[in-house]
Amino acid sequence: MASSEQSGQVIATTSDHLLTLTLDRPERRNALDAAMRDGLTIALDEAARSASIHAVVITGAGGSFCAGGDLASFDDLHDTRVYRHVSHQLTALLDAVERLEKPVVAAIDGVATGAGLTLALCCDWRVASSTARVLFGEGRLGLVPTHGGVTRLVKLIGLARAKEALLGGDDLDAQAALRLGLVSEIVDRDPVAAAEERARRMLRRAPLSFGAAKRLAHLAADTDLRSGILAESLAQTALLASEDHREGLAAARERREPEFTGR
């Protein structure tokens, strides 16, 4: 049984422990405004707290993923104090996607650009339709990607590919985005259905193991080798005492699929 509700221009649909969040401003190509930002923030917070939500898919309505920040609000940001305040709020939302210790998959159809592209880059996996386009358009406005837009890009795909994507001047179609590592896969069917399928596949990993591996991967991008090894050892110590580890061992020995509980 699926349930659906809308808050802050975000439609939240829950089905079989999977939460699908649809950005719902199709007339603005799902550009992020304050209401949508707050709606996403609340939904992700509830997903993090809910034992019944196992994974999250983020997508956009009307044939676009997200056109970034709403240009209608840019005049308000010329006051540097206002810009920093709004910037901190959006950065906190993007950080929440990365911190969520559950699978988060982006289903990209149409345009992903600006803060919308950074939102996709924060996800663990990005499924693109064959008509998806990735645009680094900030330079045309005399700006640069922010909220980690440049930093996350370099950490994700490396400096050489990041410079090609960011500075090359091309609008990237799905195949170019795949070659550069900006999307994980291209599908010739409904990207939301494919993203949901991918999320369920990711859930074959024990929940505590998935959360630890996700946090360790982000830590590894920002720390030295020895610190990373120490963090891995500490995480493993905790996982060795978990019920899911014992279930995983038993299932492997009995040659059956494990039944994880997240404990």
Secondary structure in CASP SS format (residue, H / E / C, confidence):
PFRMAT SS
TARGET T0000
AUTHOR 0000-0000-0000
METHOD secondary structure of the structure
MODEL  1
M C 1.00
A E 1.00
S E 1.00
S E 1.00
E E 1.00
Q E 1.00
S E 1.00
G C 1.00
Q C 1.00
V E 1.00
I E 1.00
A E 1.00
T E 1.00
T E 1.00
S E 1.00
D C 1.00
H C 1.00
L E 1.00
L E 1.00
T E 1.00
L E 1.00
T E 1.00
L E 1.00
D C 1.00
R C 1.00
P H 1.00
E H 1.00
R H 1.00
R C 1.00
N C 1.00
A C 1.00
L E 1.00
D C 1.00
A H 1.00
A H 1.00
M H 1.00
R H 1.00
D H 1.00
G H 1.00
L H 1.00
T H 1.00
I H 1.00
A H 1.00
L H 1.00
D H 1.00
E H 1.00
A H 1.00
A H 1.00
R H 1.00
S C 1.00
A C 1.00
S C 1.00
I C 1.00
H C 1.00
A E 1.00
V E 1.00
V E 1.00
I E 1.00
T E 1.00
G E 1.00
A C 1.00
G C 1.00
G C 1.00
S C 1.00
F C 1.00
C E 1.00
A C 1.00
G C 1.00
G E 1.00
D C 1.00
L H 1.00
A H 1.00
S H 1.00
F H 1.00
D H 1.00
D H 1.00
L H 1.00
H H 1.00
D C 1.00
T H 1.00
R H 1.00
V H 1.00
Y H 1.00
R H 1.00
H H 1.00
V H 1.00
S H 1.00
H H 1.00
Q H 1.00
L H 1.00
T H 1.00
A H 1.00
L H 1.00
L H 1.00
D H 1.00
A H 1.00
V H 1.00
E H 1.00
R H 1.00
L C 1.00
E C 1.00
K C 1.00
P C 1.00
V E 1.00
V E 1.00
A E 1.00
A E 1.00
I E 1.00
D C 1.00
G C 1.00
V E 1.00
A E 1.00
T E 1.00
G H 1.00
A H 1.00
G H 1.00
L H 1.00
T H 1.00
L H 1.00
A H 1.00
L H 1.00
C H 1.00
C C 1.00
D C 1.00
W E 1.00
R E 1.00
V E 1.00
A E 1.00
S E 1.00
S C 1.00
T C 1.00
A C 1.00
R E 1.00
V E 1.00
L E 1.00
F C 1.00
G C 1.00
E H 1.00
G H 1.00
R H 1.00
L H 1.00
G C 1.00
L C 1.00
V C 1.00
P C 1.00
T C 1.00
H C 1.00
G C 1.00
G H 1.00
V H 1.00
T H 1.00
R H 1.00
L H 1.00
V H 1.00
K H 1.00
L H 1.00
I H 1.00
G C 1.00
L H 1.00
A H 1.00
R H 1.00
A H 1.00
K H 1.00
E H 1.00
A H 1.00
L H 1.00
L H 1.00
G C 1.00
G C 1.00
D C 1.00
D C 1.00
L E 1.00
D E 1.00
A H 1.00
Q H 1.00
A H 1.00
A H 1.00
L H 1.00
R H 1.00
L H 1.00
G C 1.00
L C 1.00
V C 1.00
S C 1.00
E E 1.00
I E 1.00
V E 1.00
D C 1.00
R C 1.00
D C 1.00
P H 1.00
V H 1.00
A H 1.00
A H 1.00
A H 1.00
E H 1.00
E H 1.00
R H 1.00
A H 1.00
R H 1.00
R H 1.00
M H 1.00
L C 1.00
R C 1.00
R C 1.00
A C 1.00
P H 1.00
L H 1.00
S H 1.00
F H 1.00
G H 1.00
A H 1.00
A H 1.00
K H 1.00
R H 1.00
L H 1.00
A H 1.00
H H 1.00
L H 1.00
A H 1.00
A C 1.00
D C 1.00
T C 1.00
D C 1.00
L H 1.00
R H 1.00
S H 1.00
G H 1.00
I H 1.00
L H 1.00
A H 1.00
E H 1.00
S H 1.00
L H 1.00
A H 1.00
Q H 1.00
T H 1.00
A H 1.00
L H 1.00
L H 1.00
A C 1.00
S C 1.00
E H 1.00
D H 1.00
H H 1.00
R H 1.00
E H 1.00
G H 1.00
L H 1.00
A H 1.00
A H 1.00
A H 1.00
R H 1.00
E H 1.00
R C 1.00
R C 1.00
E C 1.00
P C 1.00
E C 1.00
F C 1.00
T C 1.00
G C 1.00
R C 1.00
END
